[in-house]
Amino acid sequence: MDPRYVLFAFIIASLVVVQLNLRLASPVLAILNRWLRAGVISLGLAALFQDLEWSDRPYPVLVLVFALLWMLAETIYNWLAINALSLSPLPLFPKFTVNRGGDEWPTNPRLLKTRDWLRAEGFKLVQSLKAEISPAHQLRVSVYQDADARIRLQVTFLPQANGAVSLCASLSSHTAAGRRYVTDNLYLPFGGFYPESWHVLRNPWCRSLASLLRRHRDRLARSGELVLPWTTEPLSDLNEQQQDLERINTELGFLQPRALREEHGKITHEGRYRVWKEIFTLGYLGRSARYE
């Protein structure tokens, strides 16, 4: 088969996936498109070098070389982006406030179906929150609880560069033994550390809330622990989580001490490596570090 047919197939598939993702904002489609994009670049550049007779190497060898060069270029770009984030004023653990603007849930048919499903499952809205990431960007969160208040569901809306909105969910429960069980499908890199009492399972591939809820309930059942109902309000609990995460990650060397952040940035060199590694595994494999 002519390699150019494969190249054209990759180009068409990438265009189709991009158009689909404009409506769905799915991280699964984003992962697929990264692989397709890498294929288009490596296949295309290899074909160009052969057509212009710039190299007499076999076509598969050129494809492999350009694929490795593309990965290197992405690595450099991601490393520079992490350094820029570390030096920027953007908060890594922002403070949340109550959202009284009435815009807690986007008016998107796909997302509204999710809200209807939550109501059908007995989840009730407890509080709507927001955090300012920058003057132009706010992170919106809606917090739900099931009928007996033993499972708290945090729905986070992540705006995409193309204008679409992606929904991520985090289910959490706490036990009489002082442990917190968290099951989420966040696909943003974290790279840091959680408190020892937290048992976190990240499922970036799981985009179904029903499946995520089943996994969380299965984890609680397997633990055999007594699950307590939530009594603290989401706002105070979430802001306390943010403070604890910042403190622990400073103590364990992911974040610089506050006195050094202005000069050296917020994230240490070890922390930047951990973030870079998780960007790669999430971006191409849909896998996050295991924190259980």
N, C-alpha and C positions, 0 to 999 in steps of 0.2 A: 504493500500500500504506500502511496505517495505520502511522505511526512506532512506535506502541505494540507492534505485533507484532514489530518489529525489537528493541525494548527487551526484550520477554519472551524472545526467542530468545537474546539476549546473556546474560540472567540464567540461563537454563537451561544454556547452554553453559558459563558460568563455574562453576556448581555441579557439572556433570559433570567438568570439568577438575580442580576442587579435590579431588573424591573420588578421581579417578584418581591424582592426585599424592600422596595420602596413602599409597598403596602403592608408587608408583614413584619418588618424590622426584626427578623429572626437571627439570632447569633449562629444558628446551625447553617443557615444559608450564607451568612458572612464567612464562616469557616470554609464552606465549599467554594465560595468565590475566591478566597485567598489561594487555594490550591489551583483553581483554574487560571487565576491571574499569573501565578508563578509558572504554570505550564505555557501560557501564551508568550510570556517574556522569554523563557528559555528556548522554546521551540522556534519562536520568531527570530531571535537573534542568531540562533544556530543556522537557520535557513538563509538569513541575510549574509552571514559570513561565507557560506558555501556559494551562494549566488555571485558574490563579488570576488570570490576566489581569494579571500583573505587568509584562509587556512585550508590545509589539506588533511586535517584530522577527520576521522569518521564522524558522521552526523550524530550518533548517540553520545560520543565523547564530548562534542561541542554542547549538546543539550545539557549534559551533566555539569560541565564547567559553568555554563551560564546560570543553571539552577543554583549552584553553590555561590556564585557571585551575587545573585539576587538575595539569597539568604544573608550573605554578608552585608549587603546594602541595607536590608531591613534591620539587621542587628545594630548597625551604626545609627540608623534613624531612631530606633527605639531607645537606644542608650542616650542619645542627645535629648530625646523627649523626656526621659526620666530625669536627666540632669536639670532640664528646664523646669520641670514640675518641682523638683527639690528646691530650686532657687526662687521660685515664684511665690507670691503672697497667697496663693490658693490654699485653703485649709485641707489637710488630709483627713481630719476628723471634725467636720463642721458641727456647729451648735444648731439644734433644731428649735423652732418656735411653732406655735399653733397657727395653722393656715385658716384664716377667716375670710379668704377671698372668694370662696365658692367654686374654685377651679381645681378641686382635689382629684377629680376623675376626668380624663380627656373625653371629649364627645366623639369617640371613634367607635363605629359599630362592632368591630372585633373586640375592643376592650370593654364595651358595655355588655357584651355577652358574658364576659368573665365576671363582671359585677353581678349579673343576674344569677350566675352559677353560685357565687358566694352566698347570696341570699337564700337560694334553694338548699344549700348545704347547712344552713343555720348559722352562718357567720354574720355578725352584726358589726357595723362600723363603730369604733370606740373613739377614735381621734384622727384628725387630719393634720399633718405636720408639713413643714417645709424648712429647708436650710439654704442659705445663700452661698453658692459656690463662687460666684463673681457677680458684679453689678448686673450683668446681662443674663446670668444663668441661675436658676433655682432648682433645687432637688425637691420633688414633691413625694410625700409618703402618706399612704392611707393605712391605718392600723385596724385590723378586725380581730374578733375573738369568737370562738365557737360557743355553743350553747352553755357549756359548763365552765367556760373561761379557762380551760386547761391548755388550750392551744392558741397562741397569739400569732396572727398572720400579718406580716408587714409587706405591703405592696408598694414597690418603688417604680416610678416612671422615669425612664431614661430617654431624653430626647436625642435623636440621631442627627448627624450632619445633613442628611437628605430631607429632614423635616418630619420623618416618621417618629413614632414613639414606641419604645420597647418596654415591656412589662416584666419585672423580675419580682420574685416572691421569696420571703424568708419566714419559715415557720419555727417558732421557738416555744419551749416548755421548760419549766423548772421543777425540780424534785425536792422531796423532804431532806435528801442527803446533801443538798446545796449544789447540785449539778444543773447545768443548763444544756439542753439538747437543741441544736439548731440544724435545720435542713433547709437549704436554699438552692436556687438555680441562678445565682448571680454569675455573670460571665466577665465581670471586671476584675483585673488582677489585684490581689491584695499583697501577698508576699510577706506580710508581717506575722506577728504572733498573737495567739489568743490566750486568755487566762486558762490555767490548768483545769479549772472546774467546767470549762466549756467543751462540749463534744460537738464539733461542727462537721457536717457532711455537705459538700458542695456538689451539685448536679447540674453543670451548665448545659448538658444536652437535654435535660428533662424540661420541656416547655409546657407540659400539661400540669395545671394545678391539681387536678384529680390524682395524677400519678405521684406528684410531690407530696400531697397530703397522705396518701397510702404509705409511702416510704417513711414519713415522719411517724405515723401511728405504729408502723411495724417496729421502728427503732424503740419507741417508748415501751411497746409490749415486750420486746426482747430484753430491755434493761431490767424489768421486774421491779422498778422503783415506784414509789408513790408519787404521782404527779400532782402538784399543788395548783390550785386556781390562781390566776394572776390578780393581785390586789393593787399594785402600783399603777399609776397612770402611765400610758406609753411615753409621754413627753419626758417625764423625769427619768424613766427607765432608760430610754434611748440616749439621753444626754449623759447619764451616768455611765452607760456602756462606752460612749465616745471618750470620756475622761479616763476610764480604766484602760482602754485600748492604747491611748496615747501614753499613759504612764508606763504600762508594761512594755510597750515597744521601745520606749526610751531606755528603760532599765536593761532590756535584753540586747540593745545595740542596733536595732533597726532604725531608730531615729536618733539624731544628734541631741545632746543636752541643749536646753533652750538657750543657754549663753553662747553656744557655738553656731546656732542656726543662721544668724545673719551673715556670718563670714563663710561658713562651709555648706550651707543649705540644710534642709530638714532631714534628708535621708542619708544614712551613712553609706560607704562604699559597699559593705556587705548587704545592706538593705537594697541598694540599687541593683545589685546582681540578682537578689531574690525576686525583685519585681520584674526584671528583664526576663528571667527564666520562666516566670508564670505568664508573662505576655506571650512568649513563644508557645508554651504548651497549651494555653487557652486558645490562642489564635489559630493554631494548626491542628491540634489534637482534641480541642474541647475538653481538656483535662486540667483540673486544678489540683494544687497540693492537698493531700489528705491531712485533716487536722484532728481526726478522732483519736 
